[in-house]
Amino acid sequence: MKGLLIKDLKLLKNQMNFFLIICVVGMMLMITQKNPMIMVSYSTFLFSMFTLSTISYDEFDNSNAFLFTLPITRKLYVIEKYVFGILTALGAWFASTVIAAVYTALRQPGTNQTEWIITAAIMLCLPAVFLALTIPVQLKFGADKGRAAMIGVVGGIFILCFAASYVMKSMGINIDDISNIITNMGARGLAFTVAAICIAACVVSYFISLRIMEKKQF
């Protein structure tokens, strides 16, 4: 796995100018909107997207056929993509959280730092869910078809949420009561709940991705 991580990190290094632009834009949004959460969510999400680019690079010019002649198994390849995605998201999240925390301390000194950090931690779950949804799609359909497939996946999620809302209303379940329960959980309770959902999503996503790779022909 070390070799795969080094390969993807070198690809990341080649895109450093792009990521510097992301950081500058994130800081500008934070300052103009006076909301440090924008910096955290924006940077963390965009950095995590680079994992999909590494898959595209691996597929370019049938490079995977050469890659798997090396002592690399398909299982190891799938694991590395999730590990790399989590590492890049964590790195971007930590850096942006430090910057946002300094901004909050200087410009918004009355902010509850504990609650703020917990809210920032919840933001870390956003790229986890994104990677759980997109990595299997990218592995299955590739870069070009993957975009269309991802649109279908997102559309399906919206339809599923709408259907679930309709079913709950028809069963007499008040959505406002559910919202109140979530609100009463507090930041810590919400963070643990969201983290559990994200971990479960990543585990399911991993097994789907592994099955896709095992069936793939190069």
N, C-alpha and C positions, 0 to 999 in steps of 0.2 A: 504493500500500500504506500510505502514511503516514496517509491519511484513515481507512482501515479500522482501523489500530492505535489511532489516537486514539479512534475510536468504541468499540472494545472496552475500552480503558483507562478511558474514562468510565463504562462499564457496571461495570467492576471497582471504580471509586471509589464507586459507589452501594452496593456490597456490603461496604464497608470494615468496618462493625461485625461482620459475620459472620466476616471474616478475622482481626480482632483476637481474637475468641473462639477461633478455631482456634489462634492463637499462644499464647494463655493456656493452653489445654488441652494443647498440645504441651509447654510448659514444665513444667506440673504432672506430666505423664506422665514426663518426663525426670527430674524431681527425685524423684518417688515410686518409680519403677522403677530409678533410678540408672543409666540407660542413655541416653547422649546420642544414640544412633542412632535412638531412637524419635522424638525431636524432629525430626531431619532427614527421616526417611522420611515421617512423618505430615504435616508441614507441606508438603513438596514435592509429595506425592501429591494432597492436597486442593486446593492452589492450582491445580495443573494441570487439575483437573476443571472449573474455571470456563470453560475453552474450550468445553466442551459446552454450557454455559449460554448463551454468546454465540451459538452456532448456533441454539438454541431461540428466543432473542430475535429473531434475524434472520428466523426462520420465522413468528413470531407475527403474526397478522392479515395474512398474505401480504405481509410487509414486503420479502421478497426481490424481488418484482415491481417495487417502487419502487427498491430498491437497485441493480438491474442496468440501470436506465435511466440511471444515472450512468456516468461513464467508468471502469467497473470490469469486468474480464473474469472469467469463471468460473475461469480458471487462477489469476489474481491472488488471487481470493477464497480458493481452496484453499490456496495458498502462505501467505497471511496467517494462516490458522487454525493451521497448523503452526508458523509463526514466533511467533505470539502464545503458543501453548501452551508452546513452548520458553523464551520470555522469562519468562513467569510462573513456570514451574518453576525456571528458573535464579535468578530473584530470590528466590523462597522458599527455594531450596536454599542460596544464599549467605548470606542472613540467618540461617537456622536453623543453618547450619554454624558461623558466627561465634559465635553464642550457645552452641552446644554445645561449641565449642572452648574458650571462656572457662570454661564449667562444668567441662570435663575438666581444664583447667590448675589450677583452684582446688580441685576436689573429688577428682580422680583424677590427681595429679601424676606418678605413675609410668607413665602410659600412653604408649606409643610414638606420638608425634604423626604421624609420616610414615605409618605403617600405618593410623592412625585416619582421616587425610584421604583416603587411597586408598579405604578402605571407604566413607567418605561419598560419594566420587565415584561409586562403584558404585551407591549409592542413587539417584543422579541418573538412572540408566537405567530405573528403575521407572516414572516418569511417561512416559518416551519410549515404552516398550512399551505402556503404557496408552493413550496418545494414538493410537499406530499402530493399535491394535485398535478403538478407540471412534469416532474421527472418521469413518471410512467408514460405520460402522453408523448414526451419528447423521445423516449427510448422506442416507443412503439411506432410512431409515425414520422420521426425525423423533424428537421427544422421547418421545411415548407408545409407539409401536411399537418405538422404539429400545431401550427398557428390556427388553422381552421378547426382542428379537433379541439383545441383549447377553448375556442369560442363556443363550440358545442357543449363542452363540459361546464363552462360558466353559465351558459343559458340553461342547461339542465339543472344546475344548482338553484338558480332563481325560480325555475318552474317548480322544483321540489319544495322550496321554501314557501312559495305561494300556495301550493297544494296542501302543505302541512298546516298553514294558517287557516285555510278554508275548512279543513277537517276538524281542527280544534274549535273553530267557531260553530260548526255544525254539531259538535259534541257538547257545546255549552261551556267550553274552557275559555276563560277570560285571559287574553294575552297580557292585559295590564297587570294581572296578578302575577304572571310569570316575570314581568319586568320588575315588579316590586320585590320579588324574591331575590332576583339578581342584584338589585340595588342594596338590599338588606344584608347581602353576603359580605359587603365591605371589600376593600381593595385586596386584602390578603386572601380571603376566601375565593374571590373571583380569579385571582392569579393562579391559585392551586387548581381550580376547576379548568381554567383555560389551558394550563400546562398539561393536565391529564388528557384533555381532548387532543392536544397537539401531539403528544407522545403516541397516543393510540392511532392517530391519523398517519404518523410517520411509519409506525410499525406495519400497518396494513399496506401502505404505499410501498414499503420496501419489499414485501413478499410479492406484490403485483409486479414490481419492476424486475425482481429476480426471475419470475416466471417468464416475463417477456424476453429477457436476455437469454434464458436457456433455450427458448424456441427460435431465436433469431439465427438466420443464416448469413454468413459473410463470404 
